[in-house]
Each structure stands twice: as structure tokens, then as C-alpha cells.
Amino acid sequence: MKTLAHDLRQRLQSRDALVAVVGLGYVGLPLLAAFHRAGFRVLGIDTDPAKPDALRRGLNYLPHLGDDLARPFASGQRFEATTDHARLADADAVVVCVPTPLGPHHEPDLSYVTRTARDIGRHARPGVLVVLESTSYPGTTRHDLLPALLDASPSPRTPGVDLFVAFSPEREDPGRTTHTTRTIPKLVGGLDDPSRDLAVALYSGPVDTVIPVASAEVAEAAKILENVFRAVNIALVNEVKTILEPMGVDVWEVIDAAATKPFGFMPFYPGPGLGGHCIPIDPYYLAWKAREHHTPARFIELAGEINTAMPARVIDRLARALSDRGTPVKDARVLVLGLAYKPDIADVRESPSLELIRLLKDRGARVEYSDPHVPRTHRMRRHDLVMASVPLTPKALADADAVLIATHHSAFDYAAVARHARLVIDTRNAMAPYAREMGDRLVRA
């Protein structure tokens, strides 16, 4: 006897299914394009009308993904984009790629996930596959997403029979071209066996390697572990840097030396703080869940404290360097190089540069920034910062009392920085090739 699961599996394997992606940002857009390239009919949904509008015209609003990514959408073949969640009624599979930020007290904010789940529950037809990709603590898919789906459904649903739910963590690395949606292995965990098998069938189209795991919780925990691993190791090198500074030992040289060991060591690098939509946030998700189960997460929480303290440490170092030159921070002109959280992209989510600028302004500094990828800022959840990038000219460099390198963009002319800046505070080791000629004009922080 044919079942809804059997029918959906056939549509997925034949690429006849309509795949909806909710949330067309740094995760959802490349995934939508990957499903389209694999031959599926795709439906992109986002609450920001500018995104569907741009895609319908074949325009890509995420420059690091390349101009070619959205061009196939302009023909309208196998592609639609909208802000209307009622269109979910047409979807065979729905992939959820919405934000999972932190609240004001570092508590998980799942409002985007549950709101989207209710939209899906209201509109989706029986037999739909729903996959959550947004990073969260173990149990989110089963205890948050699923109840919201069921509560909003106009008729009773039975998971594993006429509603299929799975978790597959996003593994996007914006700006890196060596790994793509197709080549990055995909973990899949279902709330039940039919859901897992259907999710494997879904992702086998656009992804080369799909790895089923025992449950949604295993997949959720694996993603959290990946990001906690990175966060705690960055905290470690940030602390080692703090220890070595008064000894006059260069932590960058130390890391490069340690990295010559071919086993048992992986290099991580210090910086002015964590940025992006995952690494600064996900450890707090796990620590919050640990407290719910009365399990201490002291190591993870300590790493969060160290990384969160880095922007203030950098500004303290900048203030001391200015003071050594007879210039107070108040009314000093500071030029921040780089607003994005990582090199050569336009993503400013949780960027430490935002906190650096806030701290400088709180001390009365006159702050400008230069970033070729971020021409202007806008108000965000945690930062009310509205500024425009200034060109990186010899005059801009010479006029600044201090130049603070926060992001190591390849487009910056570091030779010009070395020639014209009176004082450089370097948080990224970007000026290492010019250290000798700069002398005491270069301060590592």
C-alpha cells in the first residue's frame, strides 16, 4: 500500500518535488540555489520583500556568493520567491533557515523558529517534510518546532505518518570558496525513521555526501559541538595572548611554531572578539540547556566570558597607546579598518567591530570606519549604529590619531597604512610584514 512517505520519496528522487526554503540569508540563499541547480522546483520565502524581488530579477544581494548565483532565477523556470507564507501549501518539503539569536540576557531566542513553524503548520498539506537547519540546542526540533507545527495545523497530524520532521545543521562558511553547499557533508537526523529517510532523499540531490545519524538530537548536538569547539579554542589563544604580552612574546609566532607539529595541534588565532551568526551565540545555547538539566558548563561559559571581554581589552590597549603619545581617547580621531566579522565578506552580524566602535564612542572618541564590503551600517538588534564607510586614503590615515585594524580584508592597502598612519593598533597581525619599518607606531592588541 502506498503511503504519503512513499509518494514523497518518489517525488524527491525524481526531482519533481517543490522545495521551499524559508529565510533567504547567508544560509538559505545558497541552499535555495543548490536545490535549483539539482533540478528541483524551488520556492524562496523571506519576510524582507527586497530579497524575493532581487532574486526574481536575477540579482544576488550577497556579493561573496558571486553574481552568477541568482542569474538562473531571472527566467522563472522552476523558481518562485515571495513573502507570502500561504504559498507553503504548495510545498512538498520546507527547509527552515531563520535566525536563532540570543536575548538580552544571553538566553536562546527561538521566536523566529516557532513563528515559522506555526506558519508551516497553518498552510502545509499532509505529507510535507519539514527540516530545520537553524542552529539550536539539542531537543529544539522535537520540543519546540514540532509542537508549534502541530498546534497551528487546522487538522490533527501524526508525525511519521502525515508529517515528517528532521534536523540538518547548516554548515555554511561565508567567504570560503574551497567548500560549497554541494561538497560539505550533510548531517541528517529525524524525529523518526521515515522523516530521517525522507530528509536523506531530499539532500541527496544537491549534496554529494549525506550522513544520517540516530536522531535529530544527535544532529543538533553535533552542530553545537562544532561551534563550541571553535569558540573555546579561540578563547584559549586569546588568553594565551594575554599571558604572553607582558613577557614580550609574539603569540602569532608562537602559534605558527606550534603548528609545525604534524599531529595533536590545530592552529587557532586571537582577535578582537567573536563574530558571525554561530560562534558567538551557540555556546550560550548549550550552556543554557545545561543549566536546565542542572549540569554545569563552566568551561564553555568561561570561554564565552574571555571572548566577550576581548573588545574592551583592545580598546584599553588603544587608550594606553594613545596616552603614551600624549593623546587622550576623548576627542581622538580613530579610524577602524573593517566592519565585517571576517575577511572579504559583507556580513556584520555580531561583528566585534560594532562593539569596538561603541566602546570608542562611549569614551568620547571621534570614530570613522572603512570597509569596502560594508558601505553603510543600519540599526540592528544590539547596535544602534548608523555610519557610512570612508575611503582608505593617505589623508584619512594621516588624519587619524589611531588606526584600528579589526578585519583583515585583502582589499586594504596595508603598505599605505604603514606609510601614512601615525599609530596602528593591529588585532589581526595584518601589519606583520611592515613591523620593522613601523617601529613603535605599530601596537599589537
C-alpha angles and dihedrals in degrees: 000000000000116000133194088255091054092049093048093047090055092051091048094048092048091046089235093121124107109234117200120199115198112203116034101205133110092315104031100046098056089043092052089050091048093054089047093051089049090060102259125135105246137202119193119201127188134157090225105082092202091070100056089041093054093046093050087058092048093250122142115214094190104073097192089066092060133245093269095064097081101030095092089058093065092075091059090225110150088342137106132160129192148150091230112106090191086078087073085085087079097051126106092191131019122200115197116213104165130138123277101193132167126261124232092279097045091264121142116268109205095165093113091051096048093042090053091046090055090051090052093046091051096050112021119102126235113282097034121148115223119193124186115210098169112111116249143140122292111282098033095113094048101036104030111021098039097049090049090051093049096043093053096045113109090218134032116278130198115211111232092021110056100355123051121194131183143158124229115172119228114239101186118153105193114219097017112114098183091074123050137179088262097050102040109093112247123222117209128188124174134201085234138004097267091051092049093048093049092049089052089052091049097052095039087079101061100021128066097210123034117181118197116208132194099265146347088262092059091051092047092049092047091057092047090049092052091055097039088052090057095043096051093046091051088049089052094055091043089056093044088051089053090050095047098045097078089046091058092241119142108231091201091059089046092053092047090050093049090048090066087077104098095211140033096025134083119183120239123175134221124240146161093282141307125295142180135065097289120026098056092043112035098067088060090052091056094043090051091051091047091056089052087059093043091246118136118233096187096148093052093044092049090052088052091051092050094048093044090053095054099087091055091048090052093051091047089053091048091050092052091049091051092046090052086059094048095256121122119215090238107094092000115141110237124184113200115205111211130017099187116090094237137021124289100002134096098229112124098170109140089346112172088222089073091056092044090055092046092051092048092050090048087058092051099255121150103236133195128169136207122205123150090201097049109047093176141001131228137196114288137183095274104019130056093197122145113176140135127229117251123215115262097241131157088251093052089051095046094046093055119093086209135011113209115200106208102156126034099224113177090220093067116103099229092177088060090048089054092049101045111024117098093203129009124195104197118196095168105047087244093139097052093113089056099042096109096050093044097050112172091356086080120073122178115216 
